[in-house]
Every structure is written in structure tokens, then in C-alpha cells.
Amino acid sequence: MFGYDIPSSKFSIALANQYPFITAVCGISPNDVPENKETIEEMLLEIENMLKQDQQKRIVAVGEIGLDYYWNKENKPIQIEFFQKQIALANFYELPIVIHTREAVQDTLRILKEKEVKKKGVFHCCPLNRELVKEALKLGFFISFAGPITFKNAKNAQEIVQMVPMEKMLLETDSPYLAPEPKRGTRNDSRNVKFIAQKVAQFKNMPLEEVAKITYENAVSIFGK
């Protein structure tokens, strides 16, 4: 379960500690970065304390972190600083990262090329952008697809999916958003991941069961659970 701010990260840990089939991903998304520098340091300290106190090892990644210039155009320097500092935390605790990027391809790639990410990670709900996918794969990251690959207006979805080797692919719902066809417009949940798997199987011309098996094994290889 992904965190995107302090409360959701704590909630993720609580659920992971309660249920053995759930693991936690903790971090601050670019859409939840505060303006106040002092608050930024306080939030980073809280995330670090969560990582430090994770005695049961239920936190499997730092995320979702990254850049979002669609919703937030005025605080780019703060987003970049926050992204870099959370990468540093992930490196220190030897965890992969879960990346959110929207309309920020160039800066996202530049940071990942300039700042080593020790355990790599995954581009979550990856935008259908050729350059992003190509360069992310070169850097060793996994690509995770969600509902948008099933949308009727996703004209390059098949091309992008075919760019990604199966050994570098994950599937997700991004619940409660981006419900795939034929559930588009409804509240999304994990039951709908089958529709994304079906679309990948169609694009890759391979059995659905094989798509499910490989993407599950990929998730285990990243998150270690």
C-alpha cells in the first residue's frame, strides 16, 4: 500500500503490521510537498523515523515520490529538492523508490541520471511517454502500467507496452483512481487489475496467466516480499 503523505504512510504501516499480505510504501508525493522549508525538514524527519523504527520490516520502498508539474508549476525547486532528499533516504536504508512523474519528464530523468539510486525501483502508473519509458529502462527501472493503457483514447498504449520487456513490467490499479475499461468512471480497486493484465496479454499476444505470473514475480523481486 502506497503512502503519499505522513498520515497515509502511517496508515500503510499500520495495515502492513496488521495483515501479513500487505506491505507498506512510505513517502511524500510531489503534490503533498509543503511550501515552508521548516515543515519540509519536519516531514523528512518523520519519514526517516518511520524507516528507522520499522522493526518488522514491513516498509518495502520509499514512495510515492517524484515531480508533478501538472498540478504544481510554482514550486518546482522545492519539489526537486524533496525528491532528491527522499532518494537519499531510500539509498541510506537500502530501499527501492516508487516514482510519480507528470509533465516533468526531463527533470525526473535528469535527477535520476545525476543522483544514483542504489536499489532502483519502479515508475508507478507510468505515463505513456516514449522517451520516459526508453530512458527509465536504460537506467534499470521497472515500468508499472495502470488503467490508462485500457482507455479508448490511449492511442500509443500498445506501442509503449510493447517497448517494455516482460521482465521489467508491473501492473497496478492506482486505486481509487483511473479505473480501467470497462469500469472507467467508477471507484477503482484491486479487483480491476485483471483488466489491465488482459490488455497487456492482448498487446503482447501471450497468455493472461503468463502475464500474471511474470508481473507478480517482478513485484516480488523489487519489494522482496
Phi and psi restraints in degrees (value plus and minus 20) as a CYANA .aco file:
   2 PHE   PHI    -107.7   -67.7
   2 PHE   PSI     119.8   159.8
   3 GLY   PHI    -115.4   -75.4
   3 GLY   PSI     135.8   175.8
   4 TYR   PHI    -154.2  -114.2
   4 TYR   PSI     -29.3    10.7
   5 ASP   PHI    -173.6  -133.6
   5 ASP   PSI    -193.0  -153.0
   6 ILE   PHI     -85.2   -45.2
   6 ILE   PSI     -71.6   -31.6
   7 PRO   PHI     -79.3   -39.3
   7 PRO   PSI     -63.6   -23.6
   8 SER   PHI     -89.3   -49.3
   8 SER   PSI     -51.7   -11.7
   9 SER   PHI     -86.5   -46.5
   9 SER   PSI     -63.4   -23.4
  10 LYS   PHI     -84.4   -44.4
  10 LYS   PSI     -58.6   -18.6
  11 PHE   PHI     -84.4   -44.4
  11 PHE   PSI     -60.0   -20.0
  12 SER   PHI     -80.3   -40.3
  12 SER   PSI     -63.9   -23.9
  13 ILE   PHI     -84.4   -44.4
  13 ILE   PSI     -62.4   -22.4
  14 ALA   PHI     -80.6   -40.6
  14 ALA   PSI     -63.8   -23.8
  15 LEU   PHI     -86.2   -46.2
  15 LEU   PSI     -61.0   -21.0
  16 ALA   PHI     -83.8   -43.8
  16 ALA   PSI     -55.7   -15.7
  17 ASN   PHI     -92.6   -52.6
  17 ASN   PSI     -45.4    -5.4
  18 GLN   PHI    -106.2   -66.2
  18 GLN   PSI     -55.3   -15.3
  19 TYR   PHI    -142.9  -102.9
  19 TYR   PSI     100.9   140.9
  20 PRO   PHI     -85.5   -45.5
  20 PRO   PSI     -40.2    -0.2
  21 PHE   PHI    -108.4   -68.4
  21 PHE   PSI     -17.3    22.7
  22 ILE   PHI    -133.2   -93.2
  22 ILE   PSI     118.4   158.4
  23 THR   PHI    -143.6  -103.6
  23 THR   PSI     142.3   182.3
  24 ALA   PHI    -131.7   -91.7
  24 ALA   PSI     124.1   164.1
  25 VAL   PHI    -143.1  -103.1
  25 VAL   PSI     102.3   142.3
  26 CYS   PHI    -139.9   -99.9
  26 CYS   PSI     114.7   154.7
  27 GLY   PHI     153.9   193.9
  27 GLY   PSI    -199.0  -159.0
  28 ILE   PHI    -135.2   -95.2
  28 ILE   PSI      99.5   139.5
  29 SER   PHI     -92.8   -52.8
  29 SER   PSI     139.2   179.2
  30 PRO   PHI     -82.1   -42.1
  30 PRO   PSI     -42.7    -2.7
  31 ASN   PHI    -102.8   -62.8
  31 ASN   PSI     -21.8    18.2
  32 ASP   PHI    -142.3  -102.3
  32 ASP   PSI      -2.5    37.5
  33 VAL   PHI     -96.7   -56.7
  33 VAL   PSI     106.7   146.7
  34 PRO   PHI     -95.8   -55.8
  34 PRO   PSI     141.9   181.9
  35 GLU   PHI    -102.3   -62.3
  35 GLU   PSI     -50.8   -10.8
  36 ASN   PHI     -99.8   -59.8
  36 ASN   PSI     105.3   145.3
  37 LYS   PHI     -83.2   -43.2
  37 LYS   PSI     -56.7   -16.7
  38 GLU   PHI     -84.7   -44.7
  38 GLU   PSI     -60.2   -20.2
  39 THR   PHI     -85.0   -45.0
  39 THR   PSI     -56.9   -16.9
  40 ILE   PHI     -77.5   -37.5
  40 ILE   PSI     -67.4   -27.4
  41 GLU   PHI     -84.8   -44.8
  41 GLU   PSI     -57.3   -17.3
  42 GLU   PHI     -83.9   -43.9
  42 GLU   PSI     -62.5   -22.5
  43 MET   PHI     -87.1   -47.1
  43 MET   PSI     -61.0   -21.0
  44 LEU   PHI     -81.1   -41.1
  44 LEU   PSI     -60.1   -20.1
  45 LEU   PHI     -83.8   -43.8
  45 LEU   PSI     -58.9   -18.9
  46 GLU   PHI     -84.1   -44.1
  46 GLU   PSI     -63.4   -23.4
  47 ILE   PHI     -82.6   -42.6
  47 ILE   PSI     -63.6   -23.6
  48 GLU   PHI     -82.0   -42.0
  48 GLU   PSI     -59.8   -19.8
  49 ASN   PHI     -83.4   -43.4
  49 ASN   PSI     -57.6   -17.6
  50 MET   PHI     -81.7   -41.7
  50 MET   PSI     -65.0   -25.0
  51 LEU   PHI     -84.8   -44.8
  51 LEU   PSI     -60.8   -20.8
  52 LYS   PHI     -86.8   -46.8
  52 LYS   PSI     -56.1   -16.1
  53 GLN   PHI    -113.3   -73.3
  53 GLN   PSI     -14.2    25.8
  54 ASP   PHI     -96.1   -56.1
  54 ASP   PSI      51.8    91.8
  55 GLN   PHI     -84.2   -44.2
  55 GLN   PSI     -51.0   -11.0
  56 GLN   PHI    -110.2   -70.2
  56 GLN   PSI     -17.4    22.6
  57 LYS   PHI      36.0    76.0
  57 LYS   PSI      27.3    67.3
  58 ARG   PHI    -113.8   -73.8
  58 ARG   PSI     -32.3     7.7
  59 ILE   PHI    -108.4   -68.4
  59 ILE   PSI     101.3   141.3
  60 VAL   PHI    -130.5   -90.5
  60 VAL   PSI     -25.5    14.5
  61 ALA   PHI    -186.2  -146.2
  61 ALA   PSI     143.3   183.3
  62 VAL   PHI    -122.4   -82.4
  62 VAL   PSI     102.2   142.2
  63 GLY   PHI     148.8   188.8
  63 GLY   PSI     155.2   195.2
  64 GLU   PHI    -105.1   -65.1
  64 GLU   PSI     116.6   156.6
  65 ILE   PHI    -147.4  -107.4
  65 ILE   PSI     143.9   183.9
  66 GLY   PHI     127.7   167.7
  66 GLY   PSI    -165.0  -125.0
  67 LEU   PHI    -154.9  -114.9
  67 LEU   PSI     121.5   161.5
  68 ASP   PHI    -160.5  -120.5
  68 ASP   PSI      83.4   123.4
  69 TYR   PHI    -117.3   -77.3
  69 TYR   PSI     -16.5    23.5
  70 TYR   PHI     -97.9   -57.9
  70 TYR   PSI     -70.1   -30.1
  71 TRP   PHI    -108.3   -68.3
  71 TRP   PSI     -47.4    -7.4
  72 ASN   PHI    -152.9  -112.9
  72 ASN   PSI      80.3   120.3
  73 LYS   PHI    -119.7   -79.7
  73 LYS   PSI     -35.8     4.2
  74 GLU   PHI    -111.0   -71.0
  74 GLU   PSI     -33.5     6.5
  75 ASN   PHI    -140.8  -100.8
  75 ASN   PSI      16.2    56.2
  76 LYS   PHI     -75.5   -35.5
  76 LYS   PSI     -66.4   -26.4
  77 PRO   PHI     -79.8   -39.8
  77 PRO   PSI     -57.6   -17.6
  78 ILE   PHI     -88.5   -48.5
  78 ILE   PSI     -62.8   -22.8
  79 GLN   PHI     -78.3   -38.3
  79 GLN   PSI     -64.7   -24.7
  80 ILE   PHI     -82.3   -42.3
  80 ILE   PSI     -66.0   -26.0
  81 GLU   PHI     -81.0   -41.0
  81 GLU   PSI     -64.0   -24.0
  82 PHE   PHI     -84.8   -44.8
  82 PHE   PSI     -61.3   -21.3
  83 PHE   PHI     -80.0   -40.0
  83 PHE   PSI     -68.6   -28.6
  84 GLN   PHI     -82.4   -42.4
  84 GLN   PSI     -61.2   -21.2
  85 LYS   PHI     -89.6   -49.6
  85 LYS   PSI     -53.3   -13.3
  86 GLN   PHI     -94.5   -54.5
  86 GLN   PSI     -50.8   -10.8
  87 ILE   PHI     -82.1   -42.1
  87 ILE   PSI     -62.5   -22.5
  88 ALA   PHI     -80.9   -40.9
  88 ALA   PSI     -59.3   -19.3
  89 LEU   PHI     -83.1   -43.1
  89 LEU   PSI     -64.5   -24.5
  90 ALA   PHI     -80.7   -40.7
  90 ALA   PSI     -62.0   -22.0
  91 ASN   PHI     -83.1   -43.1
  91 ASN   PSI     -63.0   -23.0
  92 PHE   PHI     -83.3   -43.3
  92 PHE   PSI     -60.6   -20.6
  93 TYR   PHI    -113.5   -73.5
  93 TYR   PSI     -12.0    28.0
  94 GLU   PHI      34.6    74.6
  94 GLU   PSI      30.7    70.7
  95 LEU   PHI    -139.5   -99.5
  95 LEU   PSI     129.3   169.3
  96 PRO   PHI     -91.8   -51.8
  96 PRO   PSI     149.6   189.6
  97 ILE   PHI    -137.8   -97.8
  97 ILE   PSI     131.4   171.4
  98 VAL   PHI    -133.2   -93.2
  98 VAL   PSI      97.5   137.5
  99 ILE   PHI    -123.8   -83.8
  99 ILE   PSI     110.8   150.8
 100 HIS   PHI    -126.5   -86.5
 100 HIS   PSI     106.2   146.2
 101 THR   PHI    -160.6  -120.6
 101 THR   PSI     112.8   152.8
 102 ARG   PHI    -164.1  -124.1
 102 ARG   PSI      99.9   139.9
 103 GLU   PHI      32.7    72.7
 103 GLU   PSI      16.5    56.5
 104 ALA   PHI    -163.0  -123.0
 104 ALA   PSI      15.1    55.1
 105 VAL   PHI     -78.6   -38.6
 105 VAL   PSI     -70.3   -30.3
 106 GLN   PHI     -82.9   -42.9
 106 GLN   PSI     -66.5   -26.5
 107 ASP   PHI     -87.1   -47.1
 107 ASP   PSI     -58.9   -18.9
 108 THR   PHI     -80.4   -40.4
 108 THR   PSI     -68.6   -28.6
 109 LEU   PHI     -86.3   -46.3
 109 LEU   PSI     -60.2   -20.2
 110 ARG   PHI     -79.3   -39.3
 110 ARG   PSI     -65.7   -25.7
 111 ILE   PHI     -82.8   -42.8
 111 ILE   PSI     -62.6   -22.6
 112 LEU   PHI     -89.4   -49.4
 112 LEU   PSI     -46.8    -6.8
 113 LYS   PHI    -100.3   -60.3
 113 LYS   PSI     -53.0   -13.0
 114 GLU   PHI    -102.9   -62.9
 114 GLU   PSI     -52.4   -12.4
 115 LYS   PHI    -135.0   -95.0
 115 LYS   PSI      92.8   132.8
 116 GLU   PHI     -79.0   -39.0
 116 GLU   PSI     114.4   154.4
 117 VAL   PHI    -130.6   -90.6
 117 VAL   PSI      90.8   130.8
 118 LYS   PHI     -84.1   -44.1
 118 LYS   PSI     -63.5   -23.5
 119 LYS   PHI    -130.0   -90.0
 119 LYS   PSI      -4.8    35.2
 120 LYS   PHI      32.8    72.8
 120 LYS   PSI    -151.5  -111.5
 121 GLY   PHI     122.6   162.6
 121 GLY   PSI    -163.5  -123.5
 122 VAL   PHI    -163.1  -123.1
 122 VAL   PSI     122.5   162.5
 123 PHE   PHI    -104.8   -64.8
 123 PHE   PSI      86.4   126.4
 124 HIS   PHI     -98.2   -58.2
 124 HIS   PSI     116.4   156.4
 125 CYS   PHI      25.1    65.1
 125 CYS   PSI      35.3    75.3
 126 CYS   PHI     -80.6   -40.6
 126 CYS   PSI     109.6   149.6
 127 PRO   PHI     -79.9   -39.9
 127 PRO   PSI     129.6   169.6
 128 LEU   PHI    -104.0   -64.0
 128 LEU   PSI      49.3    89.3
 129 ASN   PHI    -141.3  -101.3
 129 ASN   PSI     100.5   140.5
 130 ARG   PHI     -79.5   -39.5
 130 ARG   PSI     -68.1   -28.1
 131 GLU   PHI     -82.4   -42.4
 131 GLU   PSI     -63.9   -23.9
 132 LEU   PHI     -79.9   -39.9
 132 LEU   PSI     -69.4   -29.4
 133 VAL   PHI     -83.9   -43.9
 133 VAL   PSI     -64.3   -24.3
 134 LYS   PHI     -79.5   -39.5
 134 LYS   PSI     -68.9   -28.9
 135 GLU   PHI     -93.3   -53.3
 135 GLU   PSI     -56.2   -16.2
 136 ALA   PHI     -81.9   -41.9
 136 ALA   PSI     -61.3   -21.3
 137 LEU   PHI     -84.8   -44.8
 137 LEU   PSI     -59.9   -19.9
 138 LYS   PHI     -80.9   -40.9
 138 LYS   PSI     -55.5   -15.5
 139 LEU   PHI     -99.0   -59.0
 139 LEU   PSI     -27.8    12.2
 140 GLY   PHI      76.2   116.2
 140 GLY   PSI      -9.0    31.0
 141 PHE   PHI    -105.6   -65.6
 141 PHE   PSI     137.0   177.0
 142 PHE   PHI    -107.5   -67.5
 142 PHE   PSI     137.0   177.0
 143 ILE   PHI    -137.2   -97.2
 143 ILE   PSI     106.0   146.0
 144 SER   PHI    -130.8   -90.8
 144 SER   PSI     106.7   146.7
 145 PHE   PHI    -123.1   -83.1
 145 PHE   PSI     126.3   166.3
 146 ALA   PHI    -149.7  -109.7
 146 ALA   PSI    -180.6  -140.6
 147 GLY   PHI     -69.6   -29.6
 147 GLY   PSI     -56.5   -16.5
 148 PRO   PHI     -75.4   -35.4
 148 PRO   PSI     -44.9    -4.9
 149 ILE   PHI     -90.2   -50.2
 149 ILE   PSI     -34.8     5.2
 150 THR   PHI    -114.8   -74.8
 150 THR   PSI     -29.6    10.4
 151 PHE   PHI     -89.1   -49.1
 151 PHE   PSI     123.9   163.9
 152 LYS   PHI     -85.0   -45.0
 152 LYS   PSI     -46.5    -6.5
 153 ASN   PHI    -113.6   -73.6
 153 ASN   PSI     -12.0    28.0
 154 ALA   PHI    -105.8   -65.8
 154 ALA   PSI      59.7    99.7
 155 LYS   PHI     -86.7   -46.7
 155 LYS   PSI     -48.7    -8.7
 156 ASN   PHI    -125.7   -85.7
 156 ASN   PSI      -4.7    35.3
 157 ALA   PHI     -79.6   -39.6
 157 ALA   PSI     -66.4   -26.4
 158 GLN   PHI     -82.8   -42.8
 158 GLN   PSI     -62.9   -22.9
 159 GLU   PHI     -80.0   -40.0
 159 GLU   PSI     -65.5   -25.5
 160 ILE   PHI     -86.6   -46.6
 160 ILE   PSI     -64.5   -24.5
 161 VAL   PHI     -80.1   -40.1
 161 VAL   PSI     -60.3   -20.3
 162 GLN   PHI     -90.0   -50.0
 162 GLN   PSI     -40.1    -0.1
 163 MET   PHI     -90.2   -50.2
 163 MET   PSI     -44.6    -4.6
 164 VAL   PHI    -116.2   -76.2
 164 VAL   PSI      97.7   137.7
 165 PRO   PHI     -81.4   -41.4
 165 PRO   PSI     126.5   166.5
 166 MET   PHI     -77.5   -37.5
 166 MET   PSI     -52.5   -12.5
 167 GLU   PHI     -92.3   -52.3
 167 GLU   PSI     -23.5    16.5
 168 LYS   PHI    -139.5   -99.5
 168 LYS   PSI      -3.1    36.9
 169 MET   PHI    -133.4   -93.4
 169 MET   PSI     119.8   159.8
 170 LEU   PHI    -145.7  -105.7
 170 LEU   PSI     142.1   182.1
 171 LEU   PHI    -145.1  -105.1
 171 LEU   PSI     128.3   168.3
 172 GLU   PHI    -175.5  -135.5
 172 GLU   PSI     150.4   190.4
 173 THR   PHI    -123.5   -83.5
 173 THR   PSI     -46.0    -6.0
 174 ASP   PHI      37.0    77.0
 174 ASP   PSI      18.5    58.5
 175 SER   PHI     -77.5   -37.5
 175 SER   PSI     125.0   165.0
 176 PRO   PHI    -113.9   -73.9
 176 PRO   PSI      -2.0    38.0
 177 TYR   PHI    -122.8   -82.8
 177 TYR   PSI     152.1   192.1
 178 LEU   PHI      34.5    74.5
 178 LEU   PSI      25.3    65.3
 179 ALA   PHI     -77.3   -37.3
 179 ALA   PSI     114.1   154.1
 180 PRO   PHI     -95.8   -55.8
 180 PRO   PSI     143.0   183.0
 181 GLU   PHI     -83.1   -43.1
 181 GLU   PSI     117.3   157.3
 182 PRO   PHI    -116.5   -76.5
 182 PRO   PSI      -0.4    39.6
 183 LYS   PHI    -124.4   -84.4
 183 LYS   PSI      -9.3    30.7
 184 ARG   PHI     -77.3   -37.3
 184 ARG   PSI     117.2   157.2
 185 GLY   PHI      74.7   114.7
 185 GLY   PSI     -26.0    14.0
 186 THR   PHI    -125.9   -85.9
 186 THR   PSI     150.9   190.9
 187 ARG   PHI     -90.0   -50.0
 187 ARG   PSI     105.9   145.9
 188 ASN   PHI    -102.0   -62.0
 188 ASN   PSI     130.2   170.2
 189 ASP   PHI    -173.7  -133.7
 189 ASP   PSI     157.8   197.8
 190 SER   PHI     -86.0   -46.0
 190 SER   PSI     -37.2     2.8
 191 ARG   PHI     -83.5   -43.5
 191 ARG   PSI     -42.1    -2.1
 192 ASN   PHI    -105.5   -65.5
 192 ASN   PSI     -24.0    16.0
 193 VAL   PHI     -82.6   -42.6
 193 VAL   PSI     -42.6    -2.6
 194 LYS   PHI     -82.7   -42.7
 194 LYS   PSI     -52.4   -12.4
 195 PHE   PHI     -90.2   -50.2
 195 PHE   PSI     -52.6   -12.6
 196 ILE   PHI     -90.8   -50.8
 196 ILE   PSI     -61.8   -21.8
 197 ALA   PHI     -81.9   -41.9
 197 ALA   PSI     -60.3   -20.3
 198 GLN   PHI     -81.6   -41.6
 198 GLN   PSI     -59.6   -19.6
 199 LYS   PHI     -89.0   -49.0
 199 LYS   PSI     -60.2   -20.2
 200 VAL   PHI     -82.8   -42.8
 200 VAL   PSI     -64.5   -24.5
 201 ALA   PHI     -77.8   -37.8
 201 ALA   PSI     -60.0   -20.0
 202 GLN   PHI     -85.4   -45.4
 202 GLN   PSI     -68.0   -28.0
 203 PHE   PHI     -85.2   -45.2
 203 PHE   PSI     -57.0   -17.0
 204 LYS   PHI    -110.9   -70.9
 204 LYS   PSI     -27.1    12.9
 205 ASN   PHI      35.0    75.0
 205 ASN   PSI      35.0    75.0
 206 MET   PHI    -162.3  -122.3
 206 MET   PSI     141.9   181.9
 207 PRO   PHI     -83.8   -43.8
 207 PRO   PSI     122.8   162.8
 208 LEU   PHI     -77.7   -37.7
 208 LEU   PSI     -60.9   -20.9
 209 GLU   PHI     -81.2   -41.2
 209 GLU   PSI     -55.1   -15.1
 210 GLU   PHI     -90.9   -50.9
 210 GLU   PSI     -59.5   -19.5
 211 VAL   PHI     -79.2   -39.2
 211 VAL   PSI     -66.6   -26.6
 212 ALA   PHI     -81.9   -41.9
 212 ALA   PSI     -64.5   -24.5
 213 LYS   PHI     -83.8   -43.8
 213 LYS   PSI     -68.4   -28.4
 214 ILE   PHI     -86.9   -46.9
 214 ILE   PSI     -64.8   -24.8
 215 THR   PHI     -88.7   -48.7
 215 THR   PSI     -52.2   -12.2
 216 TYR   PHI     -84.0   -44.0
 216 TYR   PSI     -67.5   -27.5
 217 GLU   PHI     -82.5   -42.5
 217 GLU   PSI     -55.7   -15.7
 218 ASN   PHI     -83.2   -43.2
 218 ASN   PSI     -63.7   -23.7
 219 ALA   PHI     -81.2   -41.2
 219 ALA   PSI     -62.1   -22.1
 220 VAL   PHI     -83.0   -43.0
 220 VAL   PSI     -58.8   -18.8
 221 SER   PHI     -87.1   -47.1
 221 SER   PSI     -51.4   -11.4
 222 ILE   PHI     -98.6   -58.6
 222 ILE   PSI     -70.7   -30.7
 223 PHE   PHI    -115.9   -75.9
 223 PHE   PSI     -29.4    10.6
 224 GLY   PHI      48.5    88.5
 224 GLY   PSI       5.6    45.6
